Amino acid sequence: MNTLILVDLQYDFMPGGSLAVPEGGQVVPVANELMSEFDLVVATQDWHPADHLSFASQHPHREIGELIDLAGLDQILWPD
């Protein structure tokens, strides 16, 4: 069995999404074309609960993109 794994192919990373990747939408037609060539297609989705500590909104007086210390590890603050 051959498997195609699509990782984080979701709106958030497409143009207009909250964490848009430039030209990210170009992968969609490629993925659509490839899917018919595989026995199994598995897709993942990046997701966090609304109160996740990686969101800037959970840290008063902090900004999106700011790097903070979170339990001894560097954490970039993301938009909700």
Backbone as JSON, one array per atom type, in Angstrom:
{
  "sequence": "MNTLILVDLQYDFMPGGSLAVPEGGQVVPVANELMSEFDLVVATQDWHPADHLSFASQHPHREIGELIDLAGLDQILWPD",
  "N": [[0.85, -1.18, 0.0], [0.57, 2.19, -0.86], [1.04, 5.41, 0.52], [-0.07, 8.74, 0.82], [0.82, 11.51, 2.63], [-0.5, 14.4, 3.8], [0.5, 17.28, 5.22], [-0.66, 19.68, 7.39], [-2.17, 21.05, 5.42], [-4.07, 23.43, 5.12], [-6.48, 26.13, 5.58], [-5.42, 28.16, 7.3], [-2.73, 28.42, 6.64], [-2.74, 29.28, 4.07], [-2.91, 31.86, 1.49], [-4.34, 34.72, 2.9], [-4.98, 33.45, 5.24], [-4.56, 33.05, 8.86], [-1.88, 32.55, 9.47], [-0.49, 32.93, 7.07], [1.29, 31.52, 4.35], [3.47, 32.67, 1.94], [2.45, 32.19, -1.38], [1.4, 29.75, -0.68], [-0.95, 28.51, -1.48], [-0.35, 27.27, -3.85], [0.26, 24.61, -3.53], [-2.08, 23.19, -3.37], [-3.44, 22.4, -5.9], [-1.5, 20.58, -6.75], [-1.48, 18.65, -4.7], [-4.13, 17.75, -4.99], [-3.98, 16.56, -7.52], [-2.11, 14.52, -7.08], [-3.38, 12.81, -5.24], [-5.0, 10.8, -6.41], [-3.19, 8.9, -7.17], [-2.48, 7.35, -5.04], [-3.03, 4.74, -2.63], [-3.95, 5.27, -0.11], [-4.8, 8.26, 1.51], [-3.75, 10.54, 3.84], [-4.45, 13.21, 5.95], [-3.19, 15.85, 7.94], [-3.96, 18.22, 10.54], [-3.06, 21.27, 11.9], [-3.76, 22.36, 15.13], [-4.94, 24.13, 17.99], [-6.19, 24.58, 21.33], [-8.44, 27.27, 22.26], [-7.36, 28.74, 24.39], [-4.62, 28.37, 24.3], [-1.19, 28.52, 25.24], [0.6, 29.44, 23.36], [-0.53, 31.5, 22.0], [-0.61, 34.98, 21.45], [-2.62, 36.46, 22.66], [-2.94, 35.36, 25.16], [-1.08, 36.43, 26.78], [-0.79, 39.21, 28.41], [0.16, 42.47, 27.35], [1.99, 41.61, 25.49], [3.15, 40.96, 22.14], [2.11, 39.73, 18.9], [4.32, 37.51, 17.36], [6.38, 38.02, 19.07], [9.09, 36.77, 21.03], [9.09, 34.66, 23.77], [9.92, 33.34, 27.04], [8.84, 30.22, 27.88], [8.2, 28.09, 30.24], [10.94, 27.52, 30.35], [11.61, 27.22, 27.7], [12.03, 28.64, 24.43], [9.41, 30.47, 22.96], [7.51, 31.48, 20.26], [5.06, 33.95, 19.92], [1.86, 33.56, 18.63], [-0.84, 34.57, 16.38], [-4.3, 34.3, 17.35]],
  "CA": [[0.0, 0.0, 0.0], [1.32, 3.45, -0.85], [0.3, 6.41, 1.29], [0.27, 10.16, 0.7], [0.53, 12.22, 3.88], [-0.6, 15.85, 3.6], [0.71, 17.88, 6.54], [-1.09, 21.07, 7.6], [-2.71, 21.64, 4.21], [-5.29, 24.03, 5.68], [-6.66, 27.55, 5.27], [-4.56, 29.03, 8.11], [-1.43, 28.59, 6.0], [-2.98, 29.72, 2.7], [-3.07, 33.31, 1.39], [-5.52, 35.18, 3.61], [-5.09, 32.76, 6.52], [-3.95, 33.74, 10.0], [-0.43, 32.35, 9.39], [-0.34, 32.72, 5.63], [2.59, 31.24, 3.73], [3.43, 33.21, 0.57], [2.27, 31.21, -2.45], [1.02, 28.47, -0.09], [-2.04, 27.91, -2.23], [0.14, 26.54, -5.02], [0.37, 23.18, -3.25], [-3.4, 22.55, -3.42], [-3.67, 21.62, -7.12], [-0.53, 19.48, -6.79], [-2.01, 17.62, -3.81], [-5.33, 17.19, -5.62], [-3.56, 15.7, -8.63], [-1.39, 13.36, -6.55], [-4.2, 11.92, -4.41], [-5.51, 9.64, -7.16], [-2.1, 7.95, -7.39], [-2.17, 6.66, -3.79], [-4.06, 3.88, -2.05], [-4.44, 5.9, 1.12], [-4.42, 9.66, 1.69], [-3.92, 10.95, 5.23], [-4.2, 14.65, 6.09], [-3.11, 16.34, 9.31], [-4.38, 19.61, 10.73], [-2.51, 21.94, 13.07], [-4.87, 22.88, 15.91], [-4.68, 24.4, 19.4], [-7.38, 25.11, 22.0], [-8.53, 28.74, 22.25], [-6.54, 29.35, 25.45], [-3.27, 27.81, 24.21], [-0.18, 29.49, 25.67], [1.37, 29.97, 22.23], [-1.25, 32.65, 21.44], [-0.26, 36.27, 22.05], [-3.74, 36.94, 23.49], [-2.84, 34.78, 26.49], [0.03, 37.11, 27.47], [-1.02, 40.66, 28.39], [1.28, 43.37, 27.03], [2.9, 40.96, 24.53], [2.74, 41.15, 20.75], [2.26, 38.62, 17.96], [5.67, 37.41, 16.83], [7.36, 38.21, 20.15], [9.68, 35.55, 21.58], [9.05, 34.66, 25.23], [10.33, 32.12, 27.72], [7.68, 29.47, 28.33], [8.67, 26.89, 30.95], [12.34, 27.28, 30.01], [11.78, 27.06, 26.26], [11.64, 29.79, 23.61], [8.11, 30.34, 22.32], [7.02, 32.6, 19.47], [3.63, 34.18, 20.15], [1.12, 33.5, 17.38], [-2.21, 35.09, 16.45], [-5.31, 33.28, 17.67]],
  "C": [[0.89, 1.24, 0.0], [0.42, 4.54, -0.27], [0.85, 7.8, 1.01], [-0.12, 10.82, 2.0], [0.62, 13.72, 3.6], [-0.54, 16.51, 4.97], [0.3, 19.35, 6.52], [-1.54, 21.78, 6.32], [-4.09, 22.22, 4.56], [-5.29, 25.54, 5.44], [-5.71, 28.46, 6.04], [-3.24, 29.35, 7.43], [-1.53, 29.02, 4.53], [-3.06, 31.25, 2.66], [-4.41, 33.74, 2.01], [-5.72, 34.52, 4.96], [-4.34, 33.48, 7.62], [-2.43, 33.6, 10.04], [-0.04, 32.07, 7.94], [1.11, 32.5, 5.21], [2.52, 31.8, 2.31], [3.37, 32.08, -0.46], [1.88, 29.82, -1.93], [-0.07, 27.76, -0.85], [-1.59, 27.1, -3.44], [0.24, 25.04, -4.77], [-0.97, 22.46, -3.41], [-3.64, 21.79, -4.73], [-2.7, 20.44, -7.26], [-1.03, 18.33, -5.92], [-3.23, 16.95, -4.43], [-4.98, 16.22, -6.74], [-2.91, 14.41, -8.12], [-2.29, 12.35, -5.84], [-4.68, 10.68, -5.15], [-4.45, 8.57, -7.39], [-1.78, 7.12, -6.15], [-3.36, 5.83, -3.32], [-4.73, 4.53, -0.85], [-3.93, 7.33, 1.18], [-4.76, 10.04, 3.12], [-3.58, 12.43, 5.31], [-4.15, 15.01, 7.57], [-3.58, 17.78, 9.35], [-3.75, 20.14, 12.01], [-3.67, 22.59, 13.82], [-4.42, 23.08, 17.36], [-5.96, 24.89, 20.04], [-7.3, 26.63, 22.1], [-7.61, 29.4, 23.27], [-5.09, 28.84, 25.44], [-2.22, 28.89, 24.52], [0.71, 30.0, 24.54], [0.7, 31.17, 21.58], [-0.91, 33.93, 22.19], [-1.36, 36.77, 22.97], [-3.7, 36.41, 24.91], [-1.76, 35.45, 27.35], [-0.17, 38.62, 27.39], [0.28, 41.43, 28.12], [2.34, 42.71, 26.15], [2.31, 41.07, 23.14], [2.9, 39.86, 19.95], [3.68, 38.66, 17.4], [6.76, 37.57, 17.88], [7.83, 36.85, 20.65], [9.68, 35.66, 23.09], [9.65, 33.36, 25.75], [9.07, 31.45, 28.25], [8.17, 28.15, 28.91], [10.09, 26.51, 30.53], [12.62, 27.08, 28.53], [11.37, 28.34, 25.54], [10.31, 29.5, 22.93], [7.8, 31.61, 21.55], [5.53, 32.73, 19.73], [2.92, 34.34, 18.81], [-0.23, 34.19, 17.52], [-3.17, 33.95, 16.78], [-5.9, 32.71, 16.4]]
}
